[in-house]
C-alpha cells in the first residue's frame, strides 16, 4: 500500500473501518447462541457464552441453565467482555486519531498496543470456555463449537492483525505524509 502510493486522504479510514467490522463480529459473538451446538439430529444441546440449553428430545422444551453459576463461566465471560470493551475503546480512539488533520503517529502506536492487550483478554476467554465447558458440563450427543464461537475467534484474530498494522504504520510516516521525494528509475536510450 505504501510502496505504490498511499493516498492518505482516501485510505485513512480503512483501519477504523476494519476495527468497526471487528466490533460487529464481537457483538455477534457476545449475543450469539451458537458457541456450542449439537452436530447431528436430534439437536439436543445449544450453548452461548452466558447459558447452556438442553432438551430431552426433538420436540421437547429447551431447559436452560446459566453459566454464570460457575467460576469458569464468569471468568470466560469477563475476560472476553474486557477484550471486547478494549476493542470498542480502540475503535473510538482510531476514529478520533484519523479524524484529526495532522495524524499523531505515537497515538496510533498506542492504539496498536491496546489492541494487543484486547487480543490477550479475548483469547483467554476463548480458551477458558471450551476447556472448562467440556470438562465440567455433561454433553449429550455429538457437539461442536459453532458459528458464534468462530466469530469470537475472528474478532481475536482481527485484534492481533490490526494491532500489527497500527504499530507498524508510524514506520511509514514520511511516505504517508508525502515527505519523501520519489525515486525514478529511468535510463536513457
Wavefront OBJ file of the C-alpha trace (Angstrom):
o trace
v 0.000 0.000 0.000
v 2.734 2.444 0.955
v 5.068 1.391 -1.857
v 2.595 2.212 -4.623
v 1.377 5.464 -3.158
v -0.928 5.521 -0.210
v -3.233 8.432 -0.764
v -3.698 9.458 2.855
v -6.916 11.367 2.192
v -8.583 8.368 0.568
v -7.209 5.487 2.605
v -7.160 6.969 6.064
v -10.450 5.311 7.095
v -9.520 1.728 6.177
v -8.132 0.801 9.611
v -11.023 2.346 11.615
v -13.434 0.587 9.237
v -11.748 -2.752 9.914
v -11.950 -2.053 13.659
v -15.664 -1.365 13.228
v -16.102 -4.718 11.497
v -14.254 -6.339 14.414
v -16.674 -4.647 16.841
v -19.636 -6.020 14.864
v -18.137 -9.528 14.947
v -17.607 -9.159 18.706
v -21.264 -8.190 19.202
v -22.335 -11.245 17.204
v -20.106 -13.462 19.358
v -21.423 -11.974 22.609
v -25.092 -12.211 21.612
v -24.941 -15.445 19.607
v -26.376 -18.693 20.912
v -24.116 -20.815 18.769
v -20.984 -21.216 20.863
v -21.670 -24.941 21.195
v -24.340 -26.863 19.286
v -25.327 -30.457 18.654
v -23.804 -31.658 15.436
v -26.356 -34.289 14.448
v -30.077 -34.913 14.813
v -31.735 -34.777 17.256
v -30.452 -31.330 18.237
v -30.406 -31.575 21.998
v -27.797 -29.074 23.179
v -27.069 -25.434 22.449
v -24.854 -23.084 24.458
v -23.840 -19.453 24.395
v -21.258 -17.563 26.405
v -23.941 -16.953 29.021
v -26.055 -20.122 29.231
v -26.327 -23.791 28.317
v -29.625 -25.152 26.963
v -30.632 -28.815 26.651
v -33.802 -30.573 25.572
v -34.658 -34.198 26.139
v -35.962 -34.978 22.630
v -36.610 -33.371 19.232
v -39.970 -31.780 20.093
v -39.351 -31.012 23.770
v -38.834 -27.720 25.547
v -35.367 -26.232 25.983
v -34.156 -26.229 29.607
v -31.560 -23.511 30.098
v -29.022 -23.109 32.884
v -26.865 -20.043 33.396
v -23.132 -20.492 33.084
v -22.647 -17.579 35.473
v -23.106 -20.019 38.347
v -19.702 -21.484 37.503
v -16.498 -19.615 38.329
v -15.030 -20.523 34.934
v -18.207 -19.237 33.211
v -17.826 -15.877 34.896
v -14.095 -15.843 34.102
v -14.639 -16.668 30.410
v -17.393 -14.074 30.059
v -15.445 -11.409 31.947
v -12.191 -11.835 30.035
v -13.917 -11.903 26.636
v -16.040 -8.893 27.624
v -12.947 -6.937 28.762
v -11.274 -7.712 25.428
v -14.391 -6.542 23.592
v -14.602 -3.312 25.603
v -10.941 -2.577 24.867
v -11.708 -3.155 21.171
v -14.561 -0.628 21.353
v -12.229 1.878 23.055
v -9.635 1.315 20.293
v -12.339 1.873 17.681
v -13.323 5.197 19.278
v -9.669 6.264 19.608
v -8.983 5.334 15.972
v -11.883 7.468 14.775
v -10.543 10.379 16.821
v -6.952 9.797 15.612
v -7.855 9.610 11.938
v -10.342 12.487 12.072
v -7.605 14.961 13.031
v -5.934 16.547 10.004
v -2.423 16.029 11.348
v -2.080 12.360 12.157
v -0.499 11.633 15.551
v 1.637 8.576 14.901
v 2.615 7.933 18.533
v -1.089 7.931 19.380
v -1.663 5.334 16.660
v 1.100 3.105 18.035
v -0.633 3.270 21.445
v -3.861 2.059 19.834
v -1.902 -0.883 18.427
v -0.565 -1.757 21.868
v -4.058 -1.572 23.343
v -5.295 -3.889 20.582
v -2.708 -6.476 21.627
v -3.958 -6.255 25.218
v -7.536 -6.691 23.952
v -6.437 -9.744 21.970
v -4.859 -11.307 25.065
v -8.099 -10.928 27.038
v -10.217 -12.227 24.156
v -8.025 -15.276 23.626
v -8.063 -16.038 27.366
v -11.871 -16.090 27.339
v -11.951 -18.158 24.146
v -9.600 -20.757 25.642
v -11.197 -20.954 29.104
v -14.672 -21.570 27.670
v -14.173 -24.819 25.701
v -11.666 -26.350 28.105
v -13.822 -25.940 31.192
v -17.160 -26.435 29.392
v -16.165 -29.830 28.017
v -14.659 -30.973 31.325
v -17.343 -29.772 33.761
v -20.648 -29.946 31.875
v -22.088 -33.229 30.705
v -22.610 -33.076 26.960
v -25.272 -35.102 25.215
v -24.678 -36.474 21.730
v -22.057 -35.202 19.297
v -21.354 -31.497 19.780
v -19.247 -28.891 18.010
v -18.124 -25.393 18.758
v -20.111 -23.432 16.243
v -20.590 -20.116 14.440
v -20.730 -17.635 17.368
v -17.559 -19.147 18.812
v -15.988 -18.726 15.371
v -16.978 -15.050 15.346
v -15.224 -14.713 18.711
v -12.014 -16.148 17.249
v -12.371 -13.935 14.168
v -12.568 -10.912 16.453
v -9.435 -12.007 18.334
v -7.507 -12.593 15.088
v -8.587 -9.177 13.786
v -7.357 -7.589 17.031
v -3.927 -9.183 16.575
v -3.612 -8.284 12.882
v -4.860 -4.723 13.331
v -2.514 -4.336 16.297
v 0.393 -5.056 13.938
v -0.944 -2.573 11.375
v -1.395 0.167 13.968
v 2.069 -0.448 15.429
v 3.825 -0.551 12.035
v 2.042 2.411 10.448
v 4.269 5.043 12.157
v 7.318 3.462 10.467
v 5.994 4.805 7.156
v 5.184 8.319 8.422
v 7.192 10.147 5.751
v 5.733 8.101 2.902
v 2.182 8.571 4.137
v 2.527 12.306 4.585
v 4.339 12.736 1.252
v 7.649 13.973 2.689
v 9.800 11.634 0.594
v 10.989 12.536 -2.858
v 10.029 9.943 -5.453
v 12.797 7.867 -6.946
v 12.648 7.479 -10.705
v 14.359 4.617 -12.421
v 14.909 5.939 -15.918
v 17.629 5.041 -18.304
v 18.193 6.972 -21.490
v 18.422 5.078 -24.772
l 1 2 3 4 5 6 7 8 9 10 11 12 13 14 15 16 17 18 19 20 21 22 23 24 25 26 27 28 29 30 31 32 33 34 35 36 37 38 39 40 41 42 43 44 45 46 47 48 49 50 51 52 53 54 55 56 57 58 59 60 61 62 63 64 65 66 67 68 69 70 71 72 73 74 75 76 77 78 79 80 81 82 83 84 85 86 87 88 89 90 91 92 93 94 95 96 97 98 99 100 101 102 103 104 105 106 107 108 109 110 111 112 113 114 115 116 117 118 119 120 121 122 123 124 125 126 127 128 129 130 131 132 133 134 135 136 137 138 139 140 141 142 143 144 145 146 147 148 149 150 151 152 153 154 155 156 157 158 159 160 161 162 163 164 165 166 167 168 169 170 171 172 173 174 175 176 177 178 179 180 181 182 183 184 185 186 187 188 189
